[in-house]
Amino acid sequence: MSARQPDRLPATFWRLWWAGGISNLGDGMFAVALPLLAARITDDRLSIGLIGTFFTIPWLLFAVPVGVLIDRVDRRKVLVLADVCRGGLVGGLALVAAFSEVQLWMLWVLAFGLGVGEVLFDNTSQAILPAVVPGEQLERANGFFYATEVATNTFLGLPLGSVLFGFAVWLPFGIDAASFVAAALLAATLRGSFRPAAGGPPTGSMVDDMREGFRWLRGHSLLRRLTVAVALMNLGFAATQATFVLFALQELDIRERYIGPLVAIVGVGSLLAGMAGGRLVDRSGRRAALLVAGLVPVFTCAAMGLLPVTWWVIAMSTVQALTTTIWSIVTVSLRQQIVPDALFGRVNSVYRWVSTGSMPLGALVGGLVAKFYGLRAPYFAAAAVLLLGYLVVAGPISREVTDVPRPAAGTTTGTTTGATTGAAAGDADDTPRFTERDPLDDLL
């Protein structure tokens, strides 16, 4: 019995897991209801694509300063604040939809506000996880998060959202608002202090602290290359996602009420990757997992553009979802293991600022390409961009490279009490002491 104890994830993790699951259920309903509402207001492809632009542009504007905030305050409080504010925003839209007429500009404003909340929540949740989960369990914990996100968001939220939208436009938005409040209450029950460990919070000016995050990331070759690669990948994916609803309605001839179930079927790939991602990476190794997961979407995007048939798009999207989820599990776990806890908020925010900040441009490009060249064209453009991102990572890798080693059992990547986390940002070798040297670091 005691031999299996290290396999058990801590109780604090499961509170975070429940909070994420409840919130993602509401997010799934919102994700399908918002574009359906936009499509009722207008059929202009660029106007609908701008919703994705407004949702992701806060990553460009606020990700880096938010990273400094995360390294200065109790991270649990940031989670609670982010969810409460997002609940208020979506609740406001539900009230407008119930008693008045929703205007397109309201969706743009809502998308921007929710994007700000996402910057706060996503960066903070990734910073908290290493403080409650041992290092050797990070990929498993991240896999559970992804699996739960897909199960609640895609399989439950999306179909339920499209059905509820048919009954009353305001209903999915109201439930999403309630889910944010419930998630905030759960996050508030986490015990202990979740301030940064090892050296305490930054004490310099905001600008100096932001520069420190940039310097650390720039000095780490593995994370630097991954940042560029993910930025290109997100640009490509955003180009296709911005007009996917119109693609499904007009190219695939899918009826409005079937959009949610369609996306739910596609989510099988992400669910499988989330449930078994940790084991797959253990067997194949991180290097092989990254190489395969980075290359497959190049072909799936091109395949969907070439043959816009429902069953084929479902198959290709499912495979793409599986590989991109594995990519996310590996890269998030790497950052959580490599970056010192006292710097994680800033370094991770810079990473997300570059990688996710490319999505507004991708959404805008997707809308423009679809407007002038048709709804299939964004998939070909995305395939070209994804190939470029893959080459950034895959090009320098030799066949003799060994896989990245895991931390020894029992090693934690961050604590709430201030354990030593690694090298200072100014050291010659930026790889923290709590994890073994990454053989890919000198090659990527």
VOMI-903949 format. One record per residue (C-alpha): residue in three letters; x, y, z; residue number from 1. Coordinates in Angstrom, 3 decimals. Example, Ala and Ser with C-alpha at 12.3 -4.5 7.8 and 13.67 -1.06 7.14 Angstrom:
BEGIN
res / xx / yy / zz / n
ALA / 12.300 / -4.500 / 7.800 / 1 $
SER / 13.670 / -1.060 / 7.140 / 2 $
# end
This chain:
BEGIN
res / xx / yy / zz / n
MET / 0.000 / 0.000 / 0.000 / 1 $
SER / 2.753 / 2.438 / 0.926 / 2 $
ALA / 4.629 / 1.644 / -2.280 / 3 $
ARG / 1.825 / 3.244 / -4.280 / 4 $
GLN / 1.699 / 6.399 / -2.175 / 5 $
PRO / 3.896 / 8.511 / -4.558 / 6 $
ASP / 1.351 / 7.850 / -7.351 / 7 $
ARG / -1.398 / 9.673 / -5.492 / 8 $
LEU / -1.945 / 13.288 / -6.375 / 9 $
PRO / -2.362 / 15.629 / -3.385 / 10 $
ALA / -5.792 / 16.675 / -2.108 / 11 $
THR / -5.072 / 20.315 / -3.013 / 12 $
PHE / -4.679 / 19.274 / -6.632 / 13 $
TRP / -8.175 / 17.770 / -6.658 / 14 $
ARG / -9.692 / 21.032 / -5.422 / 15 $
LEU / -8.039 / 22.802 / -8.331 / 16 $
TRP / -9.261 / 19.999 / -10.575 / 17 $
TRP / -12.858 / 20.403 / -9.434 / 18 $
ALA / -12.683 / 24.177 / -9.864 / 19 $
GLY / -11.324 / 23.759 / -13.383 / 20 $
GLY / -13.944 / 21.148 / -14.283 / 21 $
ILE / -16.880 / 23.292 / -13.165 / 22 $
SER / -15.542 / 26.357 / -14.925 / 23 $
ASN / -14.838 / 24.441 / -18.130 / 24 $
LEU / -18.383 / 23.094 / -18.228 / 25 $
GLY / -19.630 / 26.660 / -18.434 / 26 $
ASP / -16.884 / 27.587 / -20.886 / 27 $
GLY / -18.046 / 24.865 / -23.258 / 28 $
MET / -21.564 / 26.262 / -23.327 / 29 $
PHE / -20.191 / 29.762 / -23.840 / 30 $
ALA / -17.807 / 28.671 / -26.603 / 31 $
VAL / -20.610 / 27.376 / -28.806 / 32 $
ALA / -23.220 / 29.982 / -27.826 / 33 $
LEU / -21.074 / 33.044 / -28.547 / 34 $
PRO / -20.346 / 32.344 / -32.251 / 35 $
LEU / -23.941 / 31.179 / -32.742 / 36 $
LEU / -25.141 / 34.481 / -31.299 / 37 $
ALA / -22.672 / 36.376 / -33.490 / 38 $
ALA / -23.867 / 34.493 / -36.582 / 39 $
ARG / -27.441 / 35.591 / -35.800 / 40 $
ILE / -26.340 / 39.206 / -35.603 / 41 $
THR / -24.213 / 39.265 / -38.775 / 42 $
ASP / -22.869 / 37.008 / -41.500 / 43 $
ASP / -19.805 / 39.193 / -42.133 / 44 $
ARG / -16.778 / 36.926 / -41.859 / 45 $
LEU / -14.370 / 39.646 / -40.786 / 46 $
SER / -16.692 / 40.892 / -38.024 / 47 $
ILE / -17.023 / 37.382 / -36.599 / 48 $
GLY / -13.271 / 36.838 / -36.893 / 49 $
LEU / -12.731 / 40.010 / -34.834 / 50 $
ILE / -14.327 / 38.302 / -31.835 / 51 $
GLY / -11.345 / 35.950 / -31.725 / 52 $
THR / -9.008 / 38.904 / -32.159 / 53 $
PHE / -10.497 / 40.806 / -29.215 / 54 $
PHE / -10.460 / 37.672 / -27.057 / 55 $
THR / -6.756 / 37.007 / -27.587 / 56 $
ILE / -5.313 / 40.520 / -27.878 / 57 $
PRO / -5.070 / 40.906 / -24.042 / 58 $
TRP / -2.224 / 38.399 / -24.212 / 59 $
LEU / -0.251 / 40.989 / -26.158 / 60 $
LEU / -1.228 / 43.866 / -23.887 / 61 $
PHE / -1.183 / 42.385 / -20.394 / 62 $
ALA / 0.597 / 39.014 / -20.258 / 63 $
VAL / 4.012 / 40.373 / -19.223 / 64 $
PRO / 2.863 / 42.783 / -16.474 / 65 $
VAL / 0.508 / 40.068 / -15.189 / 66 $
GLY / 3.572 / 37.830 / -14.808 / 67 $
VAL / 5.124 / 40.374 / -12.430 / 68 $
LEU / 1.865 / 40.486 / -10.464 / 69 $
ILE / 1.836 / 36.692 / -10.151 / 70 $
ASP / 5.354 / 36.746 / -8.701 / 71 $
ARG / 4.410 / 39.430 / -6.143 / 72 $
VAL / 1.118 / 38.267 / -4.606 / 73 $
ASP / -0.661 / 35.188 / -3.313 / 74 $
ARG / -1.520 / 33.317 / -6.514 / 75 $
ARG / -4.699 / 31.819 / -5.072 / 76 $
LYS / -6.195 / 35.307 / -4.703 / 77 $
VAL / -5.498 / 36.037 / -8.371 / 78 $
LEU / -7.415 / 32.890 / -9.374 / 79 $
VAL / -10.410 / 33.943 / -7.296 / 80 $
LEU / -10.397 / 37.504 / -8.634 / 81 $
ALA / -10.137 / 36.353 / -12.249 / 82 $
ASP / -13.094 / 33.990 / -11.971 / 83 $
VAL / -15.303 / 36.470 / -10.122 / 84 $
CYS / -14.692 / 39.144 / -12.768 / 85 $
ARG / -15.311 / 36.741 / -15.646 / 86 $
GLY / -18.531 / 35.598 / -14.004 / 87 $
GLY / -19.711 / 39.193 / -13.759 / 88 $
LEU / -18.969 / 39.885 / -17.428 / 89 $
VAL / -20.752 / 36.817 / -18.777 / 90 $
GLY / -23.624 / 37.363 / -16.358 / 91 $
GLY / -24.038 / 40.872 / -17.773 / 92 $
LEU / -24.351 / 39.487 / -21.303 / 93 $
ALA / -26.940 / 36.967 / -20.091 / 94 $
LEU / -29.041 / 39.803 / -18.677 / 95 $
VAL / -28.806 / 41.806 / -21.891 / 96 $
ALA / -29.723 / 38.749 / -23.982 / 97 $
ALA / -32.686 / 38.024 / -21.724 / 98 $
PHE / -34.199 / 41.532 / -21.616 / 99 $
SER / -32.816 / 43.438 / -24.595 / 100 $
GLU / -31.103 / 43.112 / -27.972 / 101 $
VAL / -27.432 / 42.149 / -28.104 / 102 $
GLN / -25.256 / 44.277 / -30.391 / 103 $
LEU / -22.107 / 43.024 / -32.101 / 104 $
TRP / -19.907 / 45.556 / -30.324 / 105 $
MET / -21.020 / 44.051 / -27.009 / 106 $
LEU / -19.527 / 40.714 / -28.052 / 107 $
TRP / -16.261 / 42.431 / -28.908 / 108 $
VAL / -16.159 / 44.141 / -25.501 / 109 $
LEU / -17.068 / 40.892 / -23.742 / 110 $
ALA / -14.399 / 38.966 / -25.646 / 111 $
PHE / -11.772 / 41.516 / -24.621 / 112 $
GLY / -12.779 / 41.412 / -20.951 / 113 $
LEU / -12.805 / 37.627 / -20.863 / 114 $
GLY / -9.414 / 37.625 / -22.562 / 115 $
VAL / -7.990 / 39.733 / -19.728 / 116 $
GLY / -9.445 / 37.281 / -17.212 / 117 $
GLU / -7.952 / 34.360 / -19.098 / 118 $
VAL / -4.488 / 35.953 / -19.006 / 119 $
LEU / -4.765 / 36.208 / -15.228 / 120 $
PHE / -6.266 / 32.751 / -14.669 / 121 $
ASP / -4.177 / 30.658 / -17.066 / 122 $
ASN / -0.800 / 32.047 / -16.045 / 123 $
THR / -1.657 / 31.800 / -12.350 / 124 $
SER / -3.001 / 28.246 / -12.506 / 125 $
GLN / 0.170 / 27.052 / -14.240 / 126 $
ALA / 2.248 / 28.808 / -11.574 / 127 $
ILE / 0.314 / 27.214 / -8.703 / 128 $
LEU / 0.425 / 23.614 / -9.928 / 129 $
PRO / 4.162 / 22.973 / -9.280 / 130 $
ALA / 3.627 / 24.118 / -5.689 / 131 $
VAL / 1.147 / 21.306 / -4.973 / 132 $
VAL / 2.263 / 18.469 / -7.293 / 133 $
PRO / 5.643 / 16.648 / -7.127 / 134 $
GLY / 7.845 / 17.156 / -10.192 / 135 $
GLU / 7.616 / 13.570 / -11.411 / 136 $
GLN / 3.789 / 13.821 / -11.452 / 137 $
LEU / 3.451 / 17.068 / -13.394 / 138 $
GLU / 2.744 / 15.443 / -16.750 / 139 $
ARG / 0.133 / 13.202 / -15.136 / 140 $
ALA / -1.477 / 16.163 / -13.353 / 141 $
ASN / -1.465 / 18.286 / -16.507 / 142 $
GLY / -2.945 / 15.345 / -18.391 / 143 $
PHE / -5.808 / 15.120 / -15.898 / 144 $
PHE / -6.455 / 18.831 / -16.307 / 145 $
TYR / -6.573 / 18.533 / -20.096 / 146 $
ALA / -8.771 / 15.420 / -19.981 / 147 $
THR / -11.221 / 17.078 / -17.596 / 148 $
GLU / -11.228 / 20.253 / -19.676 / 149 $
VAL / -12.133 / 18.289 / -22.786 / 150 $
ALA / -14.704 / 16.074 / -21.048 / 151 $
THR / -16.576 / 18.973 / -19.421 / 152 $
ASN / -15.963 / 21.632 / -22.054 / 153 $
THR / -16.355 / 19.599 / -25.227 / 154 $
PHE / -18.463 / 16.525 / -24.457 / 155 $
LEU / -20.802 / 18.146 / -21.952 / 156 $
GLY / -20.578 / 21.919 / -22.390 / 157 $
LEU / -20.681 / 22.229 / -26.174 / 158 $
PRO / -23.682 / 19.951 / -26.842 / 159 $
LEU / -25.529 / 21.320 / -23.807 / 160 $
GLY / -24.745 / 24.894 / -24.845 / 161 $
SER / -26.127 / 24.467 / -28.340 / 162 $
VAL / -29.306 / 22.844 / -26.969 / 163 $
LEU / -29.815 / 25.547 / -24.325 / 164 $
PHE / -29.171 / 28.251 / -26.914 / 165 $
GLY / -32.073 / 26.840 / -28.903 / 166 $
PHE / -34.376 / 27.180 / -25.891 / 167 $
ALA / -33.224 / 30.621 / -24.772 / 168 $
VAL / -30.279 / 32.698 / -25.995 / 169 $
TRP / -29.385 / 33.909 / -22.498 / 170 $
LEU / -29.400 / 30.472 / -20.831 / 171 $
PRO / -25.886 / 29.151 / -21.693 / 172 $
PHE / -24.361 / 32.505 / -20.748 / 173 $
GLY / -26.140 / 32.554 / -17.409 / 174 $
ILE / -24.930 / 29.059 / -16.524 / 175 $
ASP / -21.399 / 29.968 / -17.580 / 176 $
ALA / -21.485 / 32.964 / -15.213 / 177 $
ALA / -22.603 / 30.709 / -12.369 / 178 $
SER / -19.785 / 28.256 / -13.122 / 179 $
PHE / -17.192 / 31.012 / -12.786 / 180 $
VAL / -18.557 / 31.968 / -9.369 / 181 $
ALA / -18.560 / 28.325 / -8.224 / 182 $
ALA / -14.962 / 27.877 / -9.399 / 183 $
ALA / -13.937 / 31.026 / -7.519 / 184 $
LEU / -15.481 / 29.704 / -4.313 / 185 $
LEU / -13.592 / 26.416 / -4.668 / 186 $
ALA / -10.296 / 28.199 / -5.316 / 187 $
ALA / -10.895 / 30.331 / -2.240 / 188 $
THR / -10.971 / 27.166 / -0.065 / 189 $
LEU / -7.337 / 26.295 / -0.872 / 190 $
ARG / -5.348 / 26.448 / 2.352 / 191 $
GLY / -1.891 / 27.868 / 2.785 / 192 $
SER / 0.085 / 30.640 / 1.155 / 193 $
PHE / 0.752 / 30.463 / -2.558 / 194 $
ARG / 3.277 / 33.252 / -2.748 / 195 $
PRO / 6.426 / 32.611 / -4.823 / 196 $
ALA / 9.102 / 30.538 / -3.101 / 197 $
ALA / 12.881 / 30.851 / -3.128 / 198 $
GLY / 13.977 / 34.422 / -2.733 / 199 $
GLY / 10.562 / 35.981 / -2.283 / 200 $
PRO / 8.680 / 38.270 / -4.628 / 201 $
PRO / 10.471 / 40.743 / -6.915 / 202 $
THR / 11.260 / 44.104 / -5.331 / 203 $
GLY / 12.394 / 46.186 / -8.314 / 204 $
SER / 10.338 / 48.341 / -10.601 / 205 $
MET / 7.711 / 46.806 / -12.865 / 206 $
VAL / 9.905 / 47.387 / -15.920 / 207 $
ASP / 12.986 / 45.842 / -14.306 / 208 $
ASP / 11.028 / 42.780 / -13.227 / 209 $
MET / 9.587 / 42.325 / -16.713 / 210 $
ARG / 13.071 / 42.570 / -18.198 / 211 $
GLU / 14.259 / 39.849 / -15.842 / 212 $
GLY / 11.637 / 37.480 / -17.222 / 213 $
PHE / 12.698 / 38.299 / -20.794 / 214 $
ARG / 16.391 / 37.763 / -19.972 / 215 $
TRP / 15.808 / 34.402 / -18.347 / 216 $
LEU / 13.720 / 33.051 / -21.212 / 217 $
ARG / 16.106 / 34.400 / -23.849 / 218 $
GLY / 19.009 / 32.697 / -22.091 / 219 $
HIS / 17.405 / 29.248 / -22.118 / 220 $
SER / 17.731 / 27.792 / -25.615 / 221 $
LEU / 15.090 / 25.061 / -25.267 / 222 $
LEU / 12.339 / 27.338 / -23.998 / 223 $
ARG / 13.353 / 30.087 / -26.408 / 224 $
ARG / 12.868 / 27.844 / -29.442 / 225 $
LEU / 9.653 / 26.392 / -28.069 / 226 $
THR / 8.332 / 29.919 / -27.625 / 227 $
VAL / 8.877 / 30.769 / -31.279 / 228 $
ALA / 7.463 / 27.431 / -32.452 / 229 $
VAL / 4.295 / 27.716 / -30.354 / 230 $
ALA / 3.744 / 31.304 / -31.503 / 231 $
LEU / 3.714 / 30.152 / -35.123 / 232 $
MET / 1.510 / 27.162 / -34.315 / 233 $
ASN / -1.032 / 29.293 / -32.448 / 234 $
LEU / -1.104 / 31.776 / -35.317 / 235 $
GLY / -1.996 / 28.965 / -37.705 / 236 $
PHE / -4.633 / 27.408 / -35.453 / 237 $
ALA / -6.256 / 30.800 / -34.756 / 238 $
ALA / -6.586 / 31.417 / -38.494 / 239 $
THR / -8.788 / 28.326 / -38.850 / 240 $
GLN / -10.697 / 28.691 / -35.588 / 241 $
ALA / -11.775 / 32.279 / -36.293 / 242 $
THR / -14.166 / 31.222 / -39.061 / 243 $
PHE / -14.779 / 27.583 / -38.140 / 244 $
VAL / -18.486 / 28.123 / -37.451 / 245 $
LEU / -18.983 / 29.574 / -40.923 / 246 $
PHE / -16.842 / 26.771 / -42.399 / 247 $
ALA / -19.093 / 24.182 / -40.736 / 248 $
LEU / -22.333 / 25.932 / -41.698 / 249 $
GLN / -21.454 / 26.760 / -45.317 / 250 $
GLU / -18.795 / 24.275 / -46.459 / 251 $
LEU / -19.842 / 21.216 / -44.446 / 252 $
ASP / -23.531 / 22.149 / -44.552 / 253 $
ILE / -23.922 / 21.463 / -40.823 / 254 $
ARG / -27.102 / 22.770 / -39.214 / 255 $
GLU / -26.764 / 25.289 / -36.398 / 256 $
ARG / -27.935 / 22.930 / -33.665 / 257 $
TYR / -25.335 / 20.301 / -34.614 / 258 $
ILE / -22.282 / 22.558 / -34.223 / 259 $
GLY / -21.856 / 21.619 / -30.555 / 260 $
PRO / -22.083 / 17.836 / -31.088 / 261 $
LEU / -19.682 / 18.154 / -34.046 / 262 $
VAL / -17.002 / 19.774 / -31.907 / 263 $
ALA / -17.730 / 17.266 / -29.123 / 264 $
ILE / -16.906 / 14.362 / -31.436 / 265 $
VAL / -13.655 / 16.069 / -32.402 / 266 $
GLY / -12.802 / 16.361 / -28.694 / 267 $
VAL / -12.296 / 12.596 / -28.442 / 268 $
GLY / -8.689 / 13.130 / -29.490 / 269 $
SER / -8.000 / 15.634 / -26.736 / 270 $
LEU / -9.740 / 13.463 / -24.143 / 271 $
LEU / -7.656 / 10.418 / -25.031 / 272 $
ALA / -4.455 / 12.462 / -25.004 / 273 $
GLY / -5.321 / 13.949 / -21.631 / 274 $
MET / -6.073 / 10.571 / -20.074 / 275 $
ALA / -3.090 / 8.712 / -21.517 / 276 $
GLY / -0.737 / 11.568 / -22.421 / 277 $
GLY / 1.585 / 11.046 / -19.467 / 278 $
ARG / 1.996 / 7.342 / -20.224 / 279 $
LEU / 2.503 / 7.991 / -23.943 / 280 $
VAL / 5.252 / 10.486 / -23.207 / 281 $
ASP / 6.849 / 8.069 / -20.727 / 282 $
ARG / 7.040 / 5.376 / -23.399 / 283 $
SER / 8.030 / 7.465 / -26.394 / 284 $
GLY / 10.128 / 10.106 / -24.652 / 285 $
ARG / 9.647 / 13.839 / -24.781 / 286 $
ARG / 11.748 / 14.352 / -27.897 / 287 $
ALA / 9.745 / 11.876 / -29.974 / 288 $
ALA / 6.459 / 13.165 / -28.562 / 289 $
LEU / 7.285 / 16.752 / -29.519 / 290 $
LEU / 8.462 / 15.826 / -33.008 / 291 $
VAL / 5.337 / 13.827 / -33.843 / 292 $
ALA / 2.921 / 16.227 / -32.154 / 293 $
GLY / 4.442 / 19.183 / -33.989 / 294 $
LEU / 4.361 / 17.621 / -37.459 / 295 $
VAL / 0.943 / 15.943 / -37.607 / 296 $
PRO / -1.131 / 19.184 / -37.581 / 297 $
VAL / 0.638 / 20.313 / -40.767 / 298 $
PHE / -0.975 / 17.432 / -42.637 / 299 $
THR / -4.348 / 17.540 / -40.885 / 300 $
CYS / -4.888 / 21.232 / -41.682 / 301 $
ALA / -4.011 / 20.724 / -45.336 / 302 $
ALA / -6.241 / 17.638 / -45.480 / 303 $
MET / -9.273 / 19.543 / -44.147 / 304 $
GLY / -8.784 / 22.279 / -46.721 / 305 $
LEU / -8.457 / 19.775 / -49.556 / 306 $
LEU / -11.531 / 17.709 / -48.654 / 307 $
PRO / -14.245 / 19.643 / -46.778 / 308 $
VAL / -16.413 / 16.605 / -46.056 / 309 $
THR / -17.899 / 16.196 / -42.580 / 310 $
TRP / -16.577 / 12.712 / -41.717 / 311 $
TRP / -13.111 / 13.595 / -43.033 / 312 $
VAL / -12.950 / 16.889 / -41.136 / 313 $
ILE / -14.024 / 15.084 / -37.957 / 314 $
ALA / -11.300 / 12.451 / -38.390 / 315 $
MET / -8.551 / 14.967 / -39.139 / 316 $
SER / -9.634 / 17.322 / -36.351 / 317 $
THR / -9.668 / 14.430 / -33.861 / 318 $
VAL / -6.127 / 13.427 / -34.741 / 319 $
GLN / -5.034 / 17.051 / -34.602 / 320 $
ALA / -6.629 / 17.519 / -31.176 / 321 $
LEU / -4.815 / 14.443 / -29.856 / 322 $
THR / -1.384 / 15.566 / -31.000 / 323 $
THR / -1.748 / 19.198 / -29.941 / 324 $
THR / -2.865 / 18.110 / -26.463 / 325 $
ILE / 0.221 / 15.920 / -26.106 / 326 $
TRP / 2.337 / 18.867 / -27.232 / 327 $
SER / 0.727 / 21.056 / -24.570 / 328 $
ILE / 1.211 / 18.474 / -21.804 / 329 $
VAL / 4.921 / 18.133 / -22.577 / 330 $
THR / 5.696 / 21.826 / -22.999 / 331 $
VAL / 3.724 / 22.987 / -19.952 / 332 $
SER / 5.396 / 20.314 / -17.789 / 333 $
LEU / 8.821 / 21.317 / -19.091 / 334 $
ARG / 8.273 / 24.947 / -18.120 / 335 $
GLN / 7.001 / 23.970 / -14.692 / 336 $
GLN / 10.093 / 21.834 / -14.080 / 337 $
ILE / 12.702 / 24.131 / -15.586 / 338 $
VAL / 11.721 / 27.640 / -14.479 / 339 $
PRO / 12.444 / 28.626 / -10.833 / 340 $
ASP / 9.295 / 29.259 / -8.814 / 341 $
ALA / 10.283 / 32.825 / -7.902 / 342 $
LEU / 10.566 / 33.630 / -11.621 / 343 $
PHE / 7.819 / 31.406 / -12.981 / 344 $
GLY / 5.140 / 34.076 / -13.251 / 345 $
ARG / 7.356 / 36.397 / -15.272 / 346 $
VAL / 9.030 / 33.777 / -17.472 / 347 $
ASN / 5.804 / 31.903 / -18.159 / 348 $
SER / 4.004 / 35.151 / -18.945 / 349 $
VAL / 6.675 / 36.171 / -21.431 / 350 $
TYR / 6.375 / 32.725 / -23.020 / 351 $
ARG / 2.595 / 33.072 / -23.216 / 352 $
TRP / 2.858 / 36.710 / -24.347 / 353 $
VAL / 4.826 / 35.661 / -27.400 / 354 $
SER / 3.078 / 32.350 / -28.085 / 355 $
THR / -0.537 / 33.289 / -27.367 / 356 $
GLY / -0.069 / 36.889 / -28.447 / 357 $
SER / 0.189 / 35.673 / -32.018 / 358 $
MET / -3.425 / 34.498 / -31.939 / 359 $
PRO / -5.063 / 37.913 / -32.534 / 360 $
LEU / -2.998 / 38.230 / -35.689 / 361 $
GLY / -3.942 / 34.688 / -36.665 / 362 $
ALA / -7.650 / 35.347 / -36.120 / 363 $
LEU / -7.455 / 38.552 / -38.151 / 364 $
VAL / -5.513 / 36.836 / -40.938 / 365 $
GLY / -7.979 / 33.948 / -40.927 / 366 $
GLY / -10.908 / 36.316 / -41.301 / 367 $
LEU / -9.236 / 38.246 / -44.138 / 368 $
VAL / -8.111 / 35.108 / -45.989 / 369 $
ALA / -11.601 / 33.620 / -45.717 / 370 $
LYS / -13.178 / 36.876 / -46.876 / 371 $
PHE / -11.077 / 37.175 / -50.043 / 372 $
TYR / -10.167 / 33.553 / -50.867 / 373 $
GLY / -12.917 / 31.424 / -49.376 / 374 $
LEU / -13.502 / 29.453 / -46.174 / 375 $
ARG / -11.098 / 26.639 / -47.155 / 376 $
ALA / -8.142 / 28.947 / -47.712 / 377 $
PRO / -7.280 / 29.495 / -43.998 / 378 $
TYR / -6.511 / 25.783 / -43.652 / 379 $
PHE / -3.841 / 25.923 / -46.362 / 380 $
ALA / -2.353 / 29.081 / -44.872 / 381 $
ALA / -2.332 / 27.425 / -41.447 / 382 $
ALA / -0.531 / 24.340 / -42.787 / 383 $
ALA / 2.283 / 26.518 / -44.160 / 384 $
VAL / 2.680 / 28.408 / -40.873 / 385 $
LEU / 2.579 / 25.173 / -38.838 / 386 $
LEU / 5.331 / 23.687 / -40.990 / 387 $
LEU / 7.519 / 26.713 / -40.317 / 388 $
GLY / 6.917 / 26.346 / -36.572 / 389 $
TYR / 7.806 / 22.670 / -36.712 / 390 $
LEU / 11.090 / 23.398 / -38.474 / 391 $
VAL / 12.070 / 25.844 / -35.736 / 392 $
VAL / 12.031 / 22.969 / -33.245 / 393 $
ALA / 12.882 / 19.962 / -35.377 / 394 $
GLY / 15.678 / 21.365 / -37.538 / 395 $
PRO / 18.589 / 21.279 / -35.058 / 396 $
ILE / 17.745 / 17.890 / -33.515 / 397 $
SER / 20.156 / 15.060 / -34.348 / 398 $
ARG / 19.126 / 11.413 / -34.396 / 399 $
GLU / 21.519 / 10.606 / -31.552 / 400 $
VAL / 19.853 / 12.939 / -29.048 / 401 $
THR / 18.538 / 11.174 / -25.939 / 402 $
ASP / 15.249 / 12.013 / -24.294 / 403 $
VAL / 14.824 / 14.549 / -21.561 / 404 $
PRO / 15.212 / 12.900 / -18.125 / 405 $
ARG / 12.512 / 13.248 / -15.468 / 406 $
PRO / 13.201 / 14.578 / -11.974 / 407 $
ALA / 13.874 / 11.916 / -9.391 / 408 $
ALA / 10.835 / 10.603 / -7.527 / 409 $
GLY / 9.806 / 12.890 / -4.723 / 410 $
THR / 11.367 / 15.998 / -6.259 / 411 $
THR / 9.085 / 19.012 / -6.263 / 412 $
THR / 9.426 / 21.919 / -8.592 / 413 $
GLY / 8.051 / 24.523 / -6.286 / 414 $
THR / 6.721 / 24.849 / -2.737 / 415 $
THR / 4.754 / 27.305 / -0.702 / 416 $
THR / 7.447 / 27.478 / 1.964 / 417 $
GLY / 10.491 / 28.701 / 0.104 / 418 $
ALA / 12.612 / 25.674 / -0.794 / 419 $
THR / 15.593 / 26.236 / -3.074 / 420 $
THR / 14.552 / 26.232 / -6.701 / 421 $
GLY / 17.626 / 26.770 / -8.783 / 422 $
ALA / 20.082 / 29.093 / -10.396 / 423 $
ALA / 19.720 / 32.818 / -10.299 / 424 $
ALA / 18.785 / 34.556 / -13.479 / 425 $
GLY / 22.277 / 35.937 / -13.924 / 426 $
ASP / 24.139 / 32.612 / -13.707 / 427 $
ALA / 26.005 / 31.353 / -16.737 / 428 $
ASP / 23.860 / 28.207 / -16.751 / 429 $
ASP / 20.195 / 29.125 / -16.371 / 430 $
THR / 19.071 / 25.526 / -15.901 / 431 $
PRO / 17.757 / 25.232 / -12.316 / 432 $
ARG / 19.515 / 22.890 / -9.920 / 433 $
PHE / 16.349 / 20.982 / -9.063 / 434 $
THR / 16.178 / 19.276 / -12.457 / 435 $
GLU / 18.744 / 17.398 / -14.457 / 436 $
ARG / 20.384 / 19.010 / -17.474 / 437 $
ASP / 18.183 / 18.734 / -20.546 / 438 $
PRO / 20.081 / 17.031 / -23.403 / 439 $
LEU / 17.907 / 18.921 / -25.886 / 440 $
ASP / 18.894 / 22.266 / -24.397 / 441 $
ASP / 22.047 / 22.647 / -26.471 / 442 $
LEU / 20.410 / 21.415 / -29.647 / 443 $
LEU / 17.037 / 23.155 / -29.815 / 444 $
# end
